[in-house]
Amino acid sequence: MEGKSLKTELKCVLIELNNSISTLTYDEYNQSISLLSNSSIGEHTRHIIELFQQLLDGYEIGVIDYDKRKRNIEIQQSIDFAIECIANIISCVDKNNKVLVLKTLHNNKENQIATNYYRELIYNIEHCIHHQAIIKTAFLYLGKTDLSENFGVAKSTIKYRKQCVQ
């Protein structure tokens, strides 16, 4: 996938997230939802945002460590702040591909894996879509049905569904 189309896809996914949460009230954004193991839409939004933030911060130093997220409660409590964070990510994503190191903790041991910026963008896009599917469940639980049918659906699934219809 070419870098430009990858960044365009990323921006579209984040704009979808932005547009969805902007329709919520403060209470809806922060409501603990039993179907989501008592997490909120705000918590899932924070998780998405913080992974992108870690990628962008890691890009500068050449090392990404998703386990070291800040877990900023303000993102999960304030729709306005979350929207501001999404806008900041969108404005900073246009970077050249480069080799990076991914630090991760498995079996109580720190591992370092070679990766690159575009690969991590793909990971974050798929991760965002996964959490959007969870957020969509919360929207339906709240009786909100105004999300697009493809919100939270992987691009490969959308493509497959289109082939089945033909």
C-alpha positions in Angstrom: 0.0 0.0 0.0 1.3 3.4 -0.9 2.0 5.8 2.0 -0.3 8.5 0.7 -3.4 6.1 0.5 -2.5 4.6 3.9 -2.5 8.1 5.5 -5.7 8.9 3.7 -7.3 5.8 5.1 -6.1 6.6 8.6 -7.5 10.1 8.4 -10.9 8.7 7.2 -11.0 6.2 10.1 -10.2 8.9 12.6 -12.7 11.3 11.1 -15.4 8.6 11.5 -14.4 8.2 15.1 -14.5 12.0 15.6 -17.9 12.3 13.9 -19.4 9.5 16.0 -18.3 10.7 19.4 -19.3 14.3 18.6 -22.9 13.1 18.6 -22.8 11.9 22.2 -23.7 13.7 25.4 -21.2 13.8 28.2 -23.2 11.1 30.1 -23.3 8.8 27.1 -19.6 9.2 26.4 -18.8 8.3 30.1 -21.5 5.7 30.8 -20.2 2.4 32.0 -21.8 -0.2 29.7 -22.3 -3.7 31.0 -21.9 -5.3 27.5 -18.4 -3.8 27.4 -17.3 -5.2 30.7 -18.4 -1.9 32.3 -16.1 0.2 30.1 -17.2 3.4 28.4 -17.1 4.8 24.9 -14.7 7.3 26.3 -12.3 4.6 27.6 -12.2 2.9 24.2 -11.7 6.3 22.5 -8.8 7.0 24.9 -7.2 3.7 24.1 -7.4 4.3 20.3 -6.0 7.9 20.7 -3.1 6.9 23.0 -1.9 4.2 20.6 -1.7 6.7 17.8 0.1 9.2 20.2 2.6 6.5 21.2 3.3 5.8 17.5 3.8 9.5 16.7 6.0 10.1 19.8 8.0 6.9 19.1 8.5 8.0 15.5 10.6 10.9 16.7 13.0 8.8 18.7 12.8 5.6 16.6 11.3 3.4 19.3 7.6 2.7 19.9 6.4 1.3 23.2 2.6 1.0 23.3 2.8 -0.3 26.9 3.9 3.1 28.1 0.7 4.9 27.2 -0.1 7.8 29.5 -3.7 6.7 30.2 -4.8 10.3 30.3 -8.2 10.2 32.0 -9.1 13.6 30.4 -9.4 11.9 27.0 -11.9 9.4 28.2 -13.9 12.0 30.2 -14.0 14.9 27.8 -15.4 14.6 24.2 -14.0 18.0 23.4 -10.5 17.0 24.5 -10.7 13.7 22.6 -11.7 15.5 19.5 -8.8 17.9 19.9 -6.4 14.9 20.3 -7.8 13.3 17.1 -7.3 16.5 15.2 -3.7 16.7 16.4 -3.1 13.1 15.3 -4.6 13.8 11.9 -2.3 16.9 11.5 0.8 15.0 12.5 0.4 11.7 10.6 2.0 12.8 7.3 5.5 11.4 7.9 7.8 9.4 5.7 8.2 5.7 6.2 11.2 4.8 8.3 12.6 1.8 10.3 11.5 1.8 13.9 11.9 -0.5 16.9 8.8 -1.8 18.7 9.3 -2.5 22.4 6.9 -4.9 23.9 6.7 -6.9 27.1 5.8 -10.6 26.9 6.3 -13.2 29.6 7.8 -10.5 31.8 10.6 -10.0 29.3 11.1 -6.9 27.2 11.4 -7.6 23.5 12.5 -5.4 20.7 11.1 -6.1 17.2 12.1 -4.3 14.0 9.2 -2.6 12.3 8.5 0.6 10.3 6.2 3.5 10.3 3.8 2.3 7.6 3.4 -1.1 9.2 2.5 0.5 12.5 0.0 2.8 10.8 -1.7 -0.3 9.4 -1.7 -1.9 12.8 -3.2 1.3 14.3 -5.9 1.5 11.6 -6.9 -2.1 12.2 -6.8 -1.6 16.0 -9.0 1.6 15.6 -11.5 -0.3 13.5 -11.6 -3.1 16.1 -12.4 -0.6 18.8 -14.9 1.2 16.6 -16.8 -2.1 16.4 -16.9 -2.2 20.2 -18.0 1.5 20.3 -20.7 0.6 17.8 -22.1 -2.0 20.2 -22.2 0.7 22.8 -24.1 3.0 20.5 -26.7 0.4 19.8 -27.0 -0.3 23.5 -27.7 3.4 24.0 -30.3 3.3 21.3 -28.3 5.3 18.9 -28.5 3.9 15.3 -27.1 6.8 13.4 -23.6 5.3 12.6 -22.8 4.2 9.1 -23.2 0.5 8.4 -19.4 0.2 7.8 -18.4 1.9 11.1 -16.2 -0.6 12.9 -16.0 -3.0 9.9 -12.6 -4.0 8.5 -11.9 -2.9 5.0 -11.4 -6.6 3.9 -14.9 -7.4 5.2 -16.4 -4.5 3.4 -14.7 -5.7 0.2 -15.9 -9.3 0.8 -19.5 -8.2 1.4 -19.5 -6.2 -1.9 -18.2 -9.3 -3.8 -21.0 -11.4 -2.3 -23.7 -9.0 -3.4 -22.6 -9.1 -7.0 
